[in-house]
Amino acid sequence: MATRNTLTVRKRRLATEMRRMREQAGISIQEAAWLLGSDRTLISNIEAGRTGLSEERVRQIASFYQCPEPALVDALAALPEPRHARHWWDEYRGKLPDGYLDVSEVEHHATRIRTAQTIHVPGLLQTEDYARAIFDLAVPALSRLEVELRIAHRIARQSVLTGGDATPYVGIVHEAALRMQFGGKDVARAQLAYLAEAATRDNIALRVIPFSVGGFVGAGQSVLYAEGPVPQLDTVQLDTSFGAHFVDAPTPLTNYRSLLDMMEQSALPTEESHQLLRSIALEL
C-alpha cells in the first residue's frame, strides 16, 4: 500500500526538476533557502523528494527562481497528488520490485508512448501465455507466484491502450521478435493474432523493421519512451539485467528521441508492417 512517504517516480521527478530549475537559475542552495525564508535542510529535502510540495508551493518556488517557461511550470505544478491518492499498481507495492510500479506510473501519465523491441513483442502488446513464457526463462528462476504476479501486472499495464482515453502508442518491432517462438508455435501464433488485432486500433501504430533492412541504428535496443505534457518531462525506461532504469536528463532524452525517429525511418510503413505480420503468422 502506498503511503505519503512512498517516493514514487513522479515525486522523484518533481524533486529532480526543482533542483534543475534552481541550478539553471544560477541560485545556490543557501540563496534558495533565503528566498524561501527557510534553511538549507528544507531545500535539500525538497530536492531529494523527502518533503512534499503542493501546486501552490511549486509555483511559488518557480516564481522565486524566475523560471521563464510557463508551460513547464504548469506541468510541474500538476505533478503533486493528494496525500492518500492510490492507483491500481499500489496493490503490487511490496510484492514486485519498485521498478515495475514506476513503469506503470510513467505509462499511466504519458501523453504518448513509443517503444522499440528487437527480440520480444512489446510488453504492452503481449498475451498472458507469451508473457509467462518469457518470465519462465528468468535467471535465477522465479517462483510460480512471482511469475503470476508479474503477468497480472503486465496485463494490467495494458489498460493505458484501451478505453475512451487510450494513450497514443507507436510500437517499433524488429521482424526477429515476430519470428521468435516463445512458448512454442501455439503461443506464438496466438500472440501474433493478438498483435494483428491490436494494430487495427486507432491509437496504435505498429511499425516492423524487416530483415531486409540489414543493419540499422538502434539495433539491440529495448526502449520505452513516455512523452510528458512538455518535452522536459519526457521519460525513457530501459530494461537492464538489474531491472528498470529511467533516464530524464535533457541531452539523453534528445538522443533517444532521435534514435527512435531513425528506427521508425528504418521500419516499414504501417500497412506494409501489418502485411508482414500476417504473412509471418501464416507461416506458423
Secondary structure, 3 states (H helix, E strand, C coil): CCCCCCCCHHHHHHHHHHHHHHHHCCCCHHHHHHHHCCCHHHHHHHHHCCCCCCHHHHHHHHHHCCCCCHHHHHHHHCCCCCCCCCCHHHHHECCECHHHHHHHHHHHHCCEEEEEECCCCCHHHCCHHHHHHHHCCCCCCCCHHHHHHHHHHHHHHHHHHCCCCCCCEEEEEEHHHHHCCCCCHHHHHHHHHHHHHHCCCCCEEEEEECHHHCCCCCCCCCEEEEECCCHHHCEEEEEECCEEEEECCHHHHHHHHHHHHHHHHHCCCHHHHHHHHHHHHHHC
